């Protein structure tokens, strides 16, 4: 007797700095968008009010598209109540999922809203992915650096959809776990304040103090473009193809 695996639903997930961009992304074919609320998103400068996100939700749902909101910073103890109220507000307006990093969210009194494990969860192994699934996450965002074989191993270990970057900016440090910004500028990427040092020009000196390169973007990687590898990523188990802003 032949057995068939259920078909996976595939989505194209686009970034949205604000409600206007989110609506345009949906108009141009995105199956889902991710957008930051007015606090606790990994990009502090890209915050949106609950009212503006509600407009995106109404528009998206009219086209059967989804809206995910980033609440993916490390959360301090005195912020937990605010985060709880924010997620309740997002649930009230119909947001489809919140993307989170801090496991403290699991201890909050939350409505039945879907939780997605952010890139900042640093999910690089099948064991970590299985843990996140078991504690209630319904989608897992994988780091950009994972190979197809590594993605396949995670896919075989879990039943929840896997989200992987397919196009856009690359971090020169560990994806989702970069400490360089805080070390050099005192600004934590895990608090939404990445200084984006990999976009800045630097001078390069050798051991003798001679300047070998001046004013060049030595840490800036070319943007990721895996558009020609979508089929391979599908075969490895990716369900959600994420465009980086």
Secondary structure, 3 states (H helix, E strand, C coil): CCCCCCCCCCEEEEEECCHHHHHHHHHCCCCEEEEEECCCCCCCCCCECHHHHHHHHHHHHHCCCEEEEEECCCCCHHHHHHHHHHHHHHHHCCCCEEEECCHHHHHCCCCCCEEEECHHHCCCCHHHHHHHHHCCCCEEECCCCCCHHHHHHHHHHCCCEEEEEEEECCCCCCCCCCCHHHHHHCCCHHHCCCCCHHHCCEEEECCCCCEEEEEECCCCCCCEECHHHHHHHHHHCEEEEEECC
